[in-house]
Amino acid sequence: MILEMARRLKDIGILGMNHRNAEYIMRCNPRSFFPLVDDKVLTKELALKHGIPTPPVYYIIENHAAIARFEKAATQIESFVIKPARGSGGSGITLVMGRVAGGFVKQDGTVIPREEFNYYISDILSGIYSLGGLEDKAIVEGLVQPDPVFEAITYKGVPDIRIIVYRGVPVMSMVRLPTRASDGKANIHRGALGAGIDIGTGVTVSAVHHSGMVTHHPDTGNPVKGVQVPYWEMMLLMAAKALDMTGLGYLGVDLIIDRDRGPVLLELNARPGLQIQVANGAGLRHRLELVDAVWSGLLKSPEGRVEWAMKTFTA
């Protein structure tokens, strides 16, 4: 039974974690370049240089003394996101929707007292949420107002789009849709729903929730298949430019569609997870091998790589 399952997974091209780490992350991602994506402040600076939009940064809290200064600055900000610069997996991110006397209103309507909020920022600086537990910075950035395209299949929160890019070629994508179980966060491990997106058309094709395939959003009851994602070719091009930005050959590119600004880069991930394969009902390995097979003949421009991907990786 186990051998039969292993053969089936191999036949459909499922990429396992060990294979991903050894053959793609270690081979294609020089360790010296990791800080460019592990530190969200550096990522934002890099994106700015390459003309790729990101959510606006209001404030960077670099040490404990700066917390008091931020309290004064925050009086001028109605809503914002605060996150660790080196956080991973969505840990340590808080969405603030407004202020009340003595505290901040979270996305779910609960109030964090000011003193508790300051402790939370202190935890970020101490590295509780950071990669490797190292001391960190807290980024305060603008709260994206999501495009209504996913409104019918989202429980509160802001959906984001993950595109896997190999050697500058977008090979697989999904949209991560917040649910009640994920507390309104677009994090698969926390219970968000992942809906695969056809690379060629930008239309959602299938979905996974808690490791099982689903057809409808668990909270809104609406079907997740067949949604046309706007700005699709533009987002593929933004993702394809990640190779030129970072020099990293295997990346997860996370984007959000802002209601007014269109697509903006949320972050880059040098160790993207593999759940995207389940969301698409397809394996990554065959697609990565296809890129390797034609690489020498591919156009080296991001536009050429996107054009090839849209023709190749479509239903």
C-alpha positions, -999 to 999 in steps of 0.1 A, spaced: 0 0 0 28 24 9 48 15 -21 18 19 -44 11 54 -29 47 64 -33 46 54 -70 14 73 -76 28 105 -60 59 101 -82 38 96 -114 19 128 -108 51 147 -101 46 155 -64 76 173 -50 86 162 -15 103 183 11 136 166 10 138 168 -28 128 204 -27 154 213 -1 183 194 -18 176 199 -54 161 233 -55 165 254 -24 201 244 -17 211 244 -53 194 275 -65 193 298 -34 228 310 -23 227 314 15 243 348 12 212 361 -6 187 349 20 187 382 40 172 399 10 140 379 15 142 370 52 142 407 62 110 424 50 127 458 53 154 448 29 128 432 6 108 465 5 139 485 -3 148 461 -31 113 461 -46 114 499 -46 146 499 -66 130 476 -92 98 496 -94 76 469 -78 49 484 -54 46 474 -18 23 485 10 35 519 24 58 518 54 46 542 82 72 534 109 100 510 117 105 502 154 141 492 158 145 491 196 126 492 228 131 530 233 113 536 200 81 521 213 71 552 231 79 573 200 57 551 180 28 556 204 29 593 195 32 586 158 3 562 159 -21 589 168 -19 600 132 -27 566 118 -62 552 117 -55 517 106 -23 497 100 -5 464 100 23 456 124 46 427 118 81 413 126 107 421 99 120 386 101 88 367 109 77 335 92 45 317 86 23 347 94 34 347 131 34 379 150 12 399 125 -15 421 139 -41 441 119 -53 472 137 -85 486 124 -89 516 147 -83 532 181 -103 536 212 -95 551 246 -67 531 261 -62 507 232 -62 494 197 -91 476 178 -80 444 161 -95 430 129 -119 408 149 -132 437 169 -115 429 201 -95 456 218 -58 453 228 -51 476 258 -21 500 251 1 483 277 -5 449 263 1 462 228 35 476 239 44 442 253 35 426 220 58 450 202 85 443 227 81 405 220 87 412 183 119 431 191 131 403 213 128 379 184 99 357 196 84 356 161 116 358 141 136 332 121 161 317 145 148 337 175 172 366 167 165 402 177 141 418 153 125 450 141 87 458 139 74 472 107 43 493 107 27 495 73 -4 506 55 -34 482 57 -43 470 22 -80 475 12 -86 442 -7 -101 441 -42 -137 428 -40 -129 399 -64 -125 374 -35 -151 390 -12 -176 361 -16 -150 335 -7 -133 352 22 -140 354 59 -128 388 70 -91 393 65 -71 399 33 -65 372 7 -31 369 -8 -17 352 -39 13 329 -37 33 323 -70 61 298 -70 89 310 -93 117 287 -106 146 303 -125 125 333 -130 95 313 -144 61 313 -126 53 276 -123 24 273 -99 1 296 -80 -27 297 -54 -48 323 -36 -49 319 2 -84 327 15 -89 336 52 -115 315 71 -130 316 106 -107 288 115 -76 309 105 -89 339 125 -92 359 93 -55 354 83 -44 341 49 -23 313 64 -28 277 53 -13 262 85 -37 282 106 -67 270 87 -70 293 56 -83 278 24 -59 275 -6 -74 277 -41 -52 268 -70 -49 292 -99 -43 282 -135 -11 299 -147 -23 303 -182 -57 319 -175 -56 332 -139 -88 313 -130 -92 293 -98 -93 256 -104 -96 236 -72 -91 241 -34 -78 225 -3 -88 231 33 -73 213 63 -55 189 38 -88 179 22 -102 190 -12 -132 213 -11 -154 230 -36 -170 258 -14 -157 282 12 -165 267 47 -178 300 61 -194 318 31 -207 287 14 -198 300 -20 -179 280 -47 -142 288 -50 -136 274 -85 -140 296 -116 -130 329 -101 -111 351 -126 -82 368 -109 -77 404 -121 -43 418 -131 -31 382 -137 -4 388 -163 8 418 -144 12 397 -112 31 369 -131 55 396 -144 61 409 -109 68 374 -97 91 367 -127 112 398 -118 120 382 -83 149 364 -99 164 396 -112 157 413 -78 173 387 -56 194 363 -75 174 335 -59 163 307 -83 135 291 -62 110 315 -45 75 320 -32 62 355 -42 33 367 -22 11 394 -36 -21 412 -25 -45 430 -48 -53 464 -34 -87 479 -42 -71 512 -54 -35 504 -63 -38 470 -79 -12 443 -71 14 450 -44 42 428 -32 37 415 3 69 395 8 92 369 -7 99 335 7 131 314 0 115 283 15 79 282 1 57 254 13 44 225 -8 6 227 0 3 246 -33 5 212 -51 -26 199 -33 -45 232 -40 -38 227 -77 -42 190 -78 -9 188 -96 28 182 -88 56 207 -90 84 183 -100 73 179 -136 70 216 -141 104 223 -126 119 197 -149 102 213 -179 118 246 -170 152 230 -168 147 212 -201 140 244 -221 160 269 -200 188 274 -226 163 283 -252 141 305 -230 140 342 -235 160 357 -206 136 386 -201 108 384 -174 83 391 -202 96 361 -222 95 338 -192 59 348 -184 48 342 -220 63 307 -220 48 299 -186 13 310 -196 14 288 -227 29 258 -209 13 256 -175 -24 258 -184 -53 234 -183 
